[in-house]
Amino acid sequence: MALLDIKDLTVRYTGRGREIEAVRGVNLSLAPGDTLGLAGESGCGKSTLAMSVLRLLPASARIGGEILLDGEDVNTMKWGRLRAVRWTTAAIVFQGAMHALNPVRRVRDQIAEPIVLHADTPPPPAALRRRVDELLAQVELPAEKGESYPHELSGGQKQRVMIAMALACEPRLVIADEPTTALDVIVQAQVLALLSRLVTEQDIGLIMISHDLAVLAATCRRLAVMYEGRLVEEGESAAVIGRPEHPHTAALAAAFPTVGDPEYRYAPATSSELGLPDPPPPPSGEPLLRTEGLRVTFTGRGRSVTTAVAGVDLEVHAGEIVALVGQSGSGKTTLARTVLGLQRPTAGRVVFDGTPLPTGTRGLRAYRRQVQLVLQDPTSALNPRHSVYESVAEGLRIHKMPGDERARVAAALEAAELRPAEEFMPLLPHQLSGGQRQRVVIAGALALEPRLLVADEPVASLDASVRGEILALLLRLRARLGLAALVITHDLGLAWNIADRVAVMYRGELVEVGPVDEVLRSPTHDYTRSLLAALPTLGTPAEH
């Protein structure tokens, strides 16, 4: 008998006088010990489908069809039975570990909570402690980490805690919703290997949700692809990836580049209708931006000193795209903040266009007009109450830019390819797609006519196809406006897609710098090799 059997499932959301059909007639089954990857872009219905397995949908959802969990229909379960099934028969690893964990409770207490809630009689404290230690060991965390608060753990450690919580009551089915989003490649590989090991050792059924086919192929034997609420393709991972039948599956596979494959160099622009613009002439003369022996240290509790940036020398020429890559905690963001004048260096200096970075308020304001930041998450970067016009015009007003404000806003929106600009000006952020929101953030930077963009993970929160659109836009902006860009990322695929040179950062130091072709094809440093080795690839589907 199947562990999970979904038959003709439909989910509709009602509200504000309209109805949205999120899931449309989906049929799926999963056997014990089997692994299924559920792929698709935001809004395709994959998370709705997963949450419906334990009836974790909002009250506005109307569910049709059958969801048989161990032969019992979840839709007809009484509340008491449903509560007993959650955690014990099926459990969920939620998407954002940072937001899913309680920030004011120790990790140990949070892992113990489902055990206490589902026990017939309260377990003795000693036995409970042993069980939590066991769970921490299963996810390869030392027992002392149980005494930590979430903010004291790294992203990968928090994700492991979420997995330990899901395993607490020994469920037969685990649903992992984007479990590696925002994790760097090394930590991502560790989490995927952990999930694969647990499935094998404990005979758990696993459903993993992602928009990244390479991540799913590394862990799941079978793949199912959703598009507009429907299941458009399903089968063995190797077959679905190697011989996709639906155009959307092919598009998802193409959206994530194979590092080292010439076909994927500048692929976001070459696959666009607008095409790949002519590259600017090779850089010559003095660099636009350079750092000289830059060092940043922080003093922590007990007067301990942490060196975040350790004597970095980096150059960015006019019209050049440089990717700064490395794991979380390698010092990339601290270096970027120092370049922007948001963090004072402990030693060394930043030089822009031959002039040292100013320290006074007026000088810094003039400098930041020329060096603009593009933030990672456009939803957080935009004020939800400000229209597109207000968001783009804000910088113009702060810097007291001369000329017609409306004309400048329109020109910036056009440059960010939000056309016609007049139609976008009155809209609020919630009325835009994720890609359009990121274009508004970029337009706000372009309005000030900068010479350098510092982009912090500019596509990390975007879908596969939208990611390509934004990367293609950056390439065209470089060609049209001569813009230079320093792109901070843990995504080596992004570096291969658009960068001219790559700088690899490890423990505060630049361990390898050079042309992308050389560094990513023939790395000389062990750390660069380990980053490349950790990348999931479409060519190696999981076998269970």
C-alpha positions as CSV (number, residue, x, y, z in Angstrom):
1,M,0.0,0.0,0.0
2,A,1.2,3.5,-0.8
3,L,2.3,5.7,2.0
4,L,0.7,8.7,0.4
5,D,-1.9,8.5,-2.4
6,I,-3.3,11.8,-3.8
7,K,-6.3,11.4,-6.1
8,D,-7.8,14.2,-8.3
9,L,-6.8,16.9,-5.8
10,T,-8.2,20.4,-6.3
11,V,-7.6,23.4,-4.1
12,R,-9.5,26.7,-4.5
13,Y,-9.0,29.9,-2.6
14,T,-12.0,32.2,-2.3
15,G,-11.9,35.9,-1.2
16,R,-12.8,39.4,-2.3
17,G,-15.5,38.1,-4.6
18,R,-13.2,35.9,-6.7
19,E,-12.0,32.3,-6.8
20,I,-8.4,31.1,-7.5
21,E,-7.8,27.5,-8.5
22,A,-4.3,26.8,-7.1
23,V,-4.3,23.0,-7.6
24,R,-6.1,21.4,-10.5
25,G,-6.8,17.6,-10.6
26,V,-3.4,16.4,-9.3
27,N,-2.7,12.6,-8.9
28,L,0.4,11.5,-7.0
29,S,1.6,8.5,-5.0
30,L,4.6,7.8,-2.8
31,A,5.8,4.5,-1.4
32,P,7.6,4.1,1.9
33,G,11.3,4.9,1.5
34,D,10.7,6.6,-1.9
35,T,11.8,10.1,-2.7
36,L,9.8,12.6,-4.9
37,G,10.9,16.0,-6.0
38,L,8.1,18.5,-6.7
39,A,9.4,21.3,-9.0
40,G,7.9,24.5,-10.3
41,E,8.0,28.3,-10.0
42,S,6.3,30.4,-7.4
43,G,2.5,30.3,-7.8
44,C,2.4,27.0,-9.6
45,G,0.7,25.3,-6.6
46,K,3.5,23.1,-5.3
47,S,3.5,24.4,-1.7
48,T,-0.3,24.4,-1.6
49,L,-0.2,20.8,-2.7
50,A,2.3,19.9,0.0
51,M,0.5,21.8,2.8
52,S,-2.8,20.1,1.9
53,V,-1.4,16.7,2.9
54,L,-1.7,17.8,6.6
55,R,-4.5,20.3,6.1
56,L,-2.3,23.3,6.9
57,L,-4.1,25.6,4.4
58,P,-5.9,28.8,5.4
59,A,-9.6,28.7,6.1
60,S,-10.4,30.3,2.7
61,A,-9.1,27.1,0.9
62,R,-11.6,24.6,-0.5
63,I,-10.2,21.1,-1.0
64,G,-11.6,18.5,-3.4
65,G,-10.5,14.9,-4.1
66,E,-8.8,12.5,-1.8
67,I,-5.5,12.6,0.2
68,L,-4.9,9.1,1.5
69,L,-2.2,9.0,4.2
70,D,-1.5,5.3,5.1
71,G,-4.9,4.6,3.6
72,E,-6.8,7.2,5.7
73,D,-8.4,10.3,4.0
74,V,-6.9,13.4,5.6
75,N,-9.9,15.5,4.3
76,T,-12.4,13.5,6.4
77,M,-10.3,13.2,9.6
78,K,-11.7,14.8,12.8
79,W,-9.5,17.4,14.5
80,G,-8.3,15.1,17.2
81,R,-7.1,12.4,14.7
82,L,-5.5,15.1,12.4
83,R,-3.6,16.5,15.4
84,A,-2.3,13.0,16.2
85,V,-1.2,12.4,12.6
86,R,0.8,15.6,12.4
87,W,4.4,15.1,13.4
88,T,3.8,11.3,14.1
89,T,2.8,10.1,10.6
90,A,3.9,13.0,8.5
91,A,6.0,16.1,9.4
92,I,7.1,19.2,7.5
93,V,10.5,21.0,7.3
94,F,9.3,24.5,6.6
95,Q,11.1,26.8,4.2
96,G,12.6,29.6,6.2
97,A,14.4,28.1,9.2
98,M,15.2,31.6,10.5
99,H,11.5,32.5,10.6
100,A,10.1,29.0,11.6
101,L,12.2,28.8,14.8
102,N,11.2,30.7,17.9
103,P,13.9,33.3,18.5
104,V,13.5,33.4,22.3
105,R,13.5,29.7,23.0
106,R,16.5,27.4,23.2
107,V,16.9,24.9,20.3
108,R,16.6,21.9,22.7
109,D,13.2,23.0,24.0
110,Q,11.9,23.5,20.4
111,I,13.0,20.0,19.3
112,A,11.4,18.5,22.5
113,E,8.0,20.3,22.0
114,P,6.4,17.9,19.5
115,I,7.6,14.9,21.6
116,V,6.0,16.3,24.8
117,L,2.8,17.3,22.9
118,H,2.3,13.8,21.4
119,A,3.3,11.7,24.3
120,D,0.5,9.8,26.2
121,T,2.2,10.6,29.4
122,P,4.8,13.4,30.0
123,P,8.3,11.8,29.4
124,P,10.8,12.0,32.3
125,P,13.3,14.9,31.8
126,A,16.3,12.6,31.5
127,A,14.7,10.5,28.8
128,L,13.6,13.6,27.0
129,R,17.1,15.0,27.1
130,R,18.5,11.7,25.8
131,R,16.0,11.7,22.9
132,V,16.8,15.3,21.9
133,D,20.6,14.5,22.0
134,E,19.8,11.5,19.8
135,L,18.0,13.7,17.3
136,L,20.8,16.3,17.3
137,A,23.3,13.4,16.6
138,Q,21.1,12.2,13.7
139,V,21.4,15.6,12.0
140,E,25.1,15.7,12.8
141,L,25.0,18.5,15.4
142,P,26.8,18.2,18.8
143,A,24.6,17.9,21.9
144,E,25.8,21.3,23.3
145,K,24.2,23.1,20.3
146,G,20.8,22.3,21.9
147,E,21.5,25.0,24.5
148,S,21.9,27.6,21.7
149,Y,19.3,30.2,20.6
150,P,18.5,30.3,16.9
151,H,20.5,33.5,16.3
152,E,23.6,31.7,17.6
153,L,23.5,29.1,14.8
154,S,24.5,29.3,11.2
155,G,21.9,29.0,8.4
156,G,22.9,25.3,7.8
157,Q,22.7,24.5,11.6
158,K,19.2,26.1,11.8
159,Q,18.1,24.0,8.9
160,R,19.4,20.9,10.6
161,V,17.4,21.8,13.7
162,M,14.3,22.0,11.6
163,I,15.0,18.5,10.2
164,A,15.6,17.2,13.8
165,M,12.2,18.6,14.8
166,A,10.5,16.9,11.9
167,L,12.1,13.6,12.9
168,A,11.2,14.0,16.6
169,C,8.1,11.7,16.6
170,E,9.5,9.2,14.0
171,P,7.2,10.1,11.1
172,R,7.0,7.9,8.0
173,L,6.6,10.8,5.7
174,V,8.7,14.0,5.6
175,I,7.8,17.0,3.4
176,A,10.7,19.4,2.9
177,D,9.7,22.8,1.5
178,E,12.7,24.5,-0.2
179,P,15.0,23.2,2.5
180,T,18.2,24.6,0.9
181,T,17.0,28.1,-0.1
182,A,19.5,30.8,0.8
183,L,22.2,28.2,1.8
184,D,25.6,28.3,0.2
185,V,26.7,25.4,-2.0
186,I,28.8,23.7,0.7
187,V,26.0,23.8,3.3
188,Q,23.4,22.9,0.7
189,A,25.4,19.8,-0.3
190,Q,25.6,18.8,3.4
191,V,21.8,19.2,4.0
192,L,21.0,17.2,0.8
193,A,23.4,14.4,1.9
194,L,21.8,14.4,5.3
195,L,18.3,14.0,3.9
196,S,19.4,11.2,1.6
197,R,21.1,9.4,4.5
198,L,18.0,9.7,6.7
199,V,15.7,8.4,4.0
200,T,17.9,5.3,3.5
201,E,18.5,4.5,7.1
202,Q,15.0,5.1,8.4
203,D,12.9,4.1,5.3
204,I,11.2,7.5,5.3
205,G,9.1,8.7,2.4
206,L,10.4,12.2,1.3
207,I,8.7,14.9,-0.7
208,M,11.1,17.7,-1.5
209,I,9.8,21.0,-3.0
210,S,12.1,23.3,-5.0
211,H,12.3,25.4,-8.2
212,D,15.9,24.1,-8.7
213,L,15.9,20.8,-10.7
214,A,19.6,20.2,-9.9
215,V,18.8,20.2,-6.1
216,L,15.9,17.8,-6.6
217,A,17.9,15.5,-8.9
218,A,20.7,15.2,-6.3
219,T,18.2,13.8,-3.7
220,C,15.1,12.4,-5.3
221,R,14.5,9.3,-7.4
222,R,11.4,10.7,-9.0
223,L,10.5,14.2,-10.2
224,A,7.1,15.8,-10.7
225,V,6.8,19.2,-12.4
226,M,3.9,21.6,-11.7
227,Y,2.7,24.4,-13.9
228,E,-0.3,26.6,-13.3
229,G,-1.8,24.2,-10.8
230,R,-1.4,21.1,-12.9
231,L,1.1,18.2,-12.9
232,V,2.6,18.5,-16.4
233,E,5.3,15.9,-16.1
234,E,6.3,13.0,-13.8
235,G,8.8,10.2,-13.9
236,E,12.3,9.0,-13.0
237,S,14.7,11.9,-12.4
238,A,17.1,10.9,-15.1
239,A,14.3,10.6,-17.7
240,V,12.5,13.9,-16.8
241,I,15.8,15.9,-16.8
242,G,17.4,14.1,-19.8
243,R,14.3,14.0,-22.0
244,P,11.8,16.6,-20.8
245,E,8.5,16.4,-22.6
246,H,6.9,19.7,-21.4
247,P,8.3,23.1,-22.4
248,H,8.2,24.3,-18.8
249,T,10.3,21.4,-17.6
250,A,12.9,22.2,-20.3
251,A,12.8,25.9,-19.3
252,L,13.4,25.0,-15.6
253,A,16.4,22.7,-16.5
254,A,17.9,25.4,-18.7
255,A,17.6,28.2,-16.1
256,F,20.3,26.8,-13.9
257,P,23.7,26.8,-15.7
258,T,26.3,24.1,-15.9
259,V,29.4,25.8,-14.7
260,G,32.2,25.4,-17.2
261,D,29.9,24.8,-20.2
262,P,30.4,27.5,-22.8
263,E,26.8,27.2,-23.8
264,Y,25.8,28.8,-20.5
265,R,28.2,31.8,-20.6
266,Y,25.9,34.9,-20.9
267,A,23.0,32.5,-21.4
268,P,20.4,34.8,-19.7
269,A,20.9,37.3,-22.5
270,T,21.6,34.9,-25.4
271,S,18.3,33.1,-24.7
272,S,16.4,36.5,-24.5
273,E,14.5,38.0,-27.4
274,L,16.7,41.1,-27.0
275,G,19.8,39.1,-27.4
276,L,23.4,39.5,-26.0
277,P,24.7,43.1,-26.4
278,D,28.2,43.8,-27.6
279,P,30.6,43.6,-24.6
280,P,32.4,46.8,-23.7
281,P,36.1,47.1,-24.7
282,P,38.5,45.3,-22.3
283,P,39.3,47.3,-19.2
284,S,42.5,49.4,-19.4
285,G,44.1,52.0,-17.2
286,E,43.3,52.7,-13.6
287,P,40.5,50.6,-12.0
288,L,37.2,52.4,-11.1
289,L,37.2,50.8,-7.6
290,R,40.1,49.2,-5.7
291,T,40.6,48.2,-2.1
292,E,44.2,48.2,-0.7
293,G,45.0,45.9,2.2
294,L,41.4,46.2,3.5
295,R,41.0,44.8,7.0
296,V,37.8,44.8,9.2
297,T,37.7,43.3,12.7
298,F,34.9,43.1,15.2
299,T,35.3,42.8,19.0
300,G,32.8,40.4,20.6
301,R,31.9,39.1,24.0
302,G,34.9,38.6,26.3
303,R,36.9,41.0,24.1
304,S,37.4,38.3,21.5
305,V,38.3,39.6,18.1
306,T,36.8,38.3,14.9
307,T,38.6,39.2,11.6
308,A,35.9,39.5,8.9
309,V,38.1,40.9,6.1
310,A,41.8,40.1,6.2
311,G,43.9,42.3,4.0
312,V,41.9,42.3,0.8
313,D,43.1,43.8,-2.5
314,L,40.4,43.9,-5.1
315,E,39.9,45.8,-8.3
316,V,36.8,46.6,-10.4
317,H,37.3,48.4,-13.8
318,A,34.7,50.6,-15.6
319,G,32.2,48.4,-17.4
320,E,33.4,45.2,-15.7
321,I,31.3,42.7,-13.8
322,V,33.2,41.1,-10.9
323,A,31.6,38.3,-8.9
324,L,32.6,38.0,-5.3
325,V,31.9,34.4,-4.3
326,G,32.2,32.3,-1.1
327,Q,30.3,30.6,1.7
328,S,28.1,32.4,4.2
329,G,30.4,33.9,6.8
330,S,33.4,34.3,4.4
331,G,33.3,38.1,4.7
332,K,31.7,39.0,1.4
333,T,28.9,41.2,2.8
334,T,31.3,42.9,5.3
335,L,33.6,43.7,2.3
336,A,30.6,45.1,0.3
337,R,29.5,47.2,3.3
338,T,33.0,48.6,3.6
339,V,33.1,49.5,-0.1
340,L,29.8,51.3,0.3
341,G,31.0,53.3,3.3
342,L,28.6,51.6,5.7
343,Q,31.4,50.0,7.7
344,R,34.7,51.7,8.7
345,P,37.8,49.6,7.9
346,T,40.1,48.7,10.7
347,A,43.1,49.1,8.3
348,G,43.6,49.7,4.6
349,R,41.5,51.9,2.3
350,V,38.9,52.0,-0.5
351,V,39.8,54.1,-3.6
352,F,37.1,55.1,-6.1
353,D,38.2,56.8,-9.4
354,G,41.6,57.6,-7.9
355,T,40.2,59.2,-4.7
356,P,40.1,57.6,-1.3
357,L,36.7,56.9,0.2
358,P,35.5,60.0,2.0
359,T,34.6,59.8,5.7
360,G,32.5,63.0,6.1
361,T,28.7,62.9,5.7
362,R,28.7,65.3,2.6
363,G,31.5,63.4,0.9
364,L,29.9,60.0,1.6
365,R,26.6,61.2,0.2
366,A,28.2,62.3,-3.1
367,Y,30.1,59.0,-3.3
368,R,27.0,56.9,-2.7
369,R,25.3,58.6,-5.6
370,Q,28.0,57.0,-7.9
371,V,28.0,53.7,-6.1
372,Q,24.6,52.2,-5.6
373,L,23.4,49.1,-3.7
374,V,20.9,46.5,-5.1
375,L,19.5,44.5,-2.2
376,Q,18.8,40.8,-2.2
377,D,15.1,40.7,-1.3
378,P,13.0,43.3,-3.3
379,T,10.0,42.7,-1.1
380,S,11.9,43.9,2.0
381,A,13.7,46.6,0.1
382,L,10.5,48.4,-1.1
383,N,8.1,50.3,1.2
384,P,4.8,48.5,0.8
385,R,2.9,51.9,1.0
386,H,5.1,53.7,-1.6
387,S,4.1,53.6,-5.3
388,V,6.7,52.6,-7.9
389,Y,7.1,56.4,-8.6
390,E,7.8,57.3,-5.0
391,S,10.3,54.4,-4.6
392,V,12.3,55.4,-7.6
393,A,12.1,59.2,-6.8
394,E,13.2,58.8,-3.2
395,G,16.9,58.7,-4.1
396,L,16.5,61.7,-6.4
397,R,15.1,63.7,-3.5
398,I,17.7,62.6,-1.0
399,H,20.5,63.6,-3.3
400,K,18.7,66.7,-4.6
401,M,19.2,65.8,-8.2
402,P,18.5,68.6,-10.7
403,G,16.1,68.5,-13.6
404,D,12.6,67.1,-14.1
405,E,11.9,64.5,-11.5
406,R,9.2,62.7,-13.4
407,A,11.4,62.5,-16.6
408,R,14.3,61.0,-14.5
409,V,11.9,58.4,-12.9
410,A,10.5,57.5,-16.3
411,A,14.0,57.2,-17.8
412,A,15.1,54.9,-14.9
413,L,12.1,52.7,-15.3
414,E,12.7,52.4,-19.0
415,A,16.3,51.6,-18.4
416,A,15.2,48.8,-16.0
417,E,12.9,47.6,-18.8
418,L,9.6,48.4,-17.0
419,R,7.7,49.7,-20.1
420,P,5.7,51.7,-20.6
421,A,7.0,53.6,-17.5
422,E,3.7,55.6,-17.0
423,E,1.7,52.4,-16.4
424,F,4.1,51.2,-13.6
425,M,4.4,54.5,-11.8
426,P,1.2,54.4,-9.7
427,L,1.5,50.7,-8.8
428,L,2.2,49.4,-5.3
429,P,4.8,46.6,-4.6
430,H,2.1,44.0,-3.9
431,Q,0.7,44.6,-7.5
432,L,4.0,43.6,-9.0
433,S,5.6,40.2,-9.7
434,G,8.9,39.3,-8.0
435,G,10.9,40.1,-11.1
436,Q,9.1,43.5,-11.5
437,R,9.9,44.4,-7.9
438,Q,13.6,43.7,-8.4
439,R,13.5,45.9,-11.5
440,V,12.0,48.7,-9.4
441,V,14.9,48.3,-7.0
442,I,17.4,48.5,-9.9
443,A,15.5,51.5,-11.3
444,G,15.9,53.3,-8.0
445,A,19.6,52.8,-8.3
446,L,19.8,53.8,-12.0
447,A,17.9,57.0,-11.4
448,L,21.0,58.5,-9.7
449,E,23.1,57.6,-12.8
450,P,25.7,55.6,-10.8
451,R,29.0,54.3,-12.2
452,L,29.1,51.1,-10.1
453,L,26.4,48.8,-8.8
454,V,27.0,46.6,-5.7
455,A,24.5,43.8,-6.0
456,D,24.0,41.6,-3.0
457,E,22.6,38.2,-4.1
458,P,20.4,40.0,-6.7
459,V,18.5,36.9,-7.8
460,A,18.6,34.7,-4.7
461,S,14.9,35.2,-4.0
462,L,13.7,34.9,-7.6
463,D,12.3,32.1,-9.7
464,A,14.3,30.4,-12.4
465,S,12.9,32.3,-15.4
466,V,12.8,35.6,-13.6
467,R,16.4,35.1,-12.5
468,G,17.4,34.9,-16.2
469,E,15.6,38.1,-17.0
470,I,17.3,40.1,-14.2
471,L,20.8,38.7,-15.1
472,A,20.1,39.6,-18.8
473,L,19.1,43.1,-17.7
474,L,22.4,43.5,-15.8
475,L,24.4,42.5,-18.9
476,R,22.4,45.0,-21.1
477,L,22.9,47.8,-18.6
478,R,26.6,47.2,-18.6
479,A,26.6,47.4,-22.4
480,R,24.3,50.4,-22.7
481,L,25.5,52.6,-19.8
482,G,29.0,51.3,-19.2
483,L,28.0,50.3,-15.7
484,A,30.4,48.3,-13.6
485,A,29.1,45.8,-11.1
486,L,30.4,44.0,-8.0
487,V,28.0,41.1,-7.5
488,I,28.1,39.3,-4.1
489,T,26.9,35.7,-4.3
490,H,27.3,32.2,-3.2
491,D,26.0,31.0,-6.6
492,L,28.8,29.9,-8.9
493,G,26.3,29.5,-11.7
494,L,25.5,33.2,-11.5
495,A,29.2,34.0,-11.7
496,W,29.5,31.7,-14.8
497,N,26.4,33.4,-16.3
498,I,27.4,37.0,-16.3
499,A,30.8,37.8,-14.6
500,D,34.0,38.8,-16.4
501,R,36.2,38.0,-13.4
502,V,35.6,36.1,-10.2
503,A,37.1,36.7,-6.7
504,V,36.8,33.7,-4.3
505,M,36.7,34.7,-0.6
506,Y,37.4,32.3,2.2
507,R,37.7,33.2,5.9
508,G,38.2,36.9,5.1
509,E,40.8,36.5,2.4
510,L,40.7,36.5,-1.4
511,V,42.2,33.0,-2.1
512,E,41.8,33.2,-5.9
513,V,41.1,36.0,-8.4
514,G,41.0,35.9,-12.2
515,P,38.9,35.6,-15.3
516,V,35.8,33.4,-14.9
517,D,36.9,30.9,-17.5
518,E,40.2,30.3,-15.7
519,V,39.1,30.2,-12.1
520,L,35.9,28.1,-12.6
521,R,37.4,25.7,-15.2
522,S,40.9,25.3,-13.8
523,P,40.9,26.3,-10.1
524,T,44.2,26.4,-8.3
525,H,43.0,26.7,-4.7
526,D,41.5,23.8,-2.8
527,Y,38.6,25.9,-1.5
528,T,37.5,26.9,-5.0
529,R,37.7,23.2,-5.9
530,S,35.5,22.3,-2.9
531,L,32.9,24.9,-4.0
532,L,32.7,23.5,-7.5
533,A,32.6,19.9,-6.2
534,A,29.6,20.7,-3.9
535,L,27.5,22.0,-6.8
536,P,24.5,19.7,-7.6
537,T,24.3,18.8,-11.3
538,L,21.5,17.8,-13.6
539,G,23.6,15.0,-14.9
540,T,23.8,13.0,-11.7
541,P,20.2,12.1,-10.5
542,A,19.8,10.4,-7.1
543,E,19.6,6.7,-6.9
544,H,17.8,5.0,-4.0
